[in-house]
Amino acid sequence: MQIWLSLIAFLFAQPTATAIDRANPQISRVSLYRAPGHQTFLLTVDYTAEAGSYNGPITWLLEVDGGQLKFIEATDRTTGKTDRIALMQSLKRSWQLVPAPPGSPGTKDILYALSQPGDGAAGEFITIYRRYFFDGSRWIRVSREEKGLSEFDGGPPNRRLFPSR
């Protein structure tokens, strides 16, 4: 019960607490690590609007670290940049938890696909396939891109489209 009270206090201490309150947050638990008792919390806030294919529920991952709740961040293997993991579910974005390979320090990988306008010519789209995984000390993000527009109203894309670890 204490952890749930801490989660609620954490949510409303955030700068966007008013927006979170209006969006009816959902909290669930998942086990992403092999270490017993190490729980991760999924905070989902539904920002769905009546129109637009780039809006929908966003899920953040949180865990207790040193007695405090912290957002989980991942480091991009290519750039070295570290960002908070935020996963949207919409027509042009989809994510799923999948079993990690045997012997991995984590129990699950996160697969996240997103389709968005590219940086180049007008009207050009790219689809990015990302894999997040725990390497034993931190979360790592690996990505691959392909040209073209994708929509995920039929569910998540095939796992083979995502980069390996």
C-alpha positions, 0 to 999 in steps of 0.5 A: 500500500505504501508504494501506491501512496508514493506513486500518487504523491509522485504523480501530483508533484509533477509539473503536469499534474493538472493534465495528468489528473484530467487524463485519468491516469492508470497504474499497473505493475510489471516485472522487467528484471530477473531480480526478485521483488524488483517491480516496475510501474507503468503509468499510462495517461490517455491524451486521446483527442477526437481527431489525429493519428498522433495522439493517444495514451502515453506510458512511462516506466517508473521504479523505486530507486533509493526509496524514491520513484524515478522515471526509467531512462534509456541510452541510445547505443549509437548517439549515447544520448539518454532519454526517458522512456515514453511509449505512445499507443496510436494509429502511427505508434505501437509498443509491446513487451516481449520476452527477453532472450534466455540468459538476459538480465531482464525478463522483457524487452520493449518493442516500439514502432513509430511512423512520422514525417522525415527530415527531408522532402515534404511528404516523406515519412519514415518508420522507426523500429526501436528495441529497449533492453536491460543490459544488467546495469542500464536500459539501452535503445537500439533503432533502425529506420526505413522509408515509408508510412506505417499505421498500426491499427491492426496491432503491433508490427512483426517482431522481425522488423525490430533491430536485435540487441 
